[in-house]
Amino acid sequence: MTVLARCREASVVYGRGDAEVRALSGVDFGVRAGETVALLGRSGSGKTTLLHLLGGLIEPTSGSVERTSRASYVLQSANLLPHLTAFENVAFAAHVARDGRHAHLGPEELLALVGLSQRLDQLPAELSGGEAQRVAIARALAQAPTLLLCDEPTGHLDSDTGGRVLNLLDELQRELGFALVVATHDAGVASRLEREVELHDGRIAREPVGA
């Protein structure tokens, strides 16, 4: 199966001297096409840093990373552009991502996929937290990713709304076939994905045999 992203002996160090922080230490990790993976760990464990490595937001201090160019993000906060409507937020992402290499679903279709057909003209301030996060998911999908990276996507939501967002991600992953990596501190969230990788102090502490 195609490997979309792989870290080999990857380390990330921030700062120097007494201020040095080793966020990742010699991590070997890969994501295959179509699989779902949980990066499980407490705050400071290195899971967000690993997510950023996979998506190309940062480069390793040492080691190497191979990655697909078609990765997109859903963050803990929706981070929508406040002066744009839900439709415009998704359309803007589609416009930026369009490069002629692959077809995109239109903004209306994407917002319909996440159940927001009736909220196209709403500004972010007019949306609930769950609705805003669903717009963020539609915006990420506008980039036609083969790899969707989610950093604590339910962290700012109540448990009921968070559960609905996770159900939506699961349905979309099965329908569209992208690989899904979710960084979380919640073992219950992690258990919903096919593969769990636990990080501790910048190292992989546990991963299933054969992963």
Secondary structure, DSSP 8 states (H G I E B T S, - for coil): --EEEEEEEEEEEES-GGG-EEEEEEEEEEEETT-EEEEE--TTSSHHHHHHHHHTSS--SEEEEEE-S-EEEE-SS----TTS-HHHHHHHHHHHH--SSS----HHHHHHHTT-GGGTT--GGGS-HHHHHHHHHHHHHTT--SEEEEESTTTTS-HHHHHHHHHHHHHHHHHH--EEEEEES-HHHHTTSSEEEEEETTEEEE--TT-
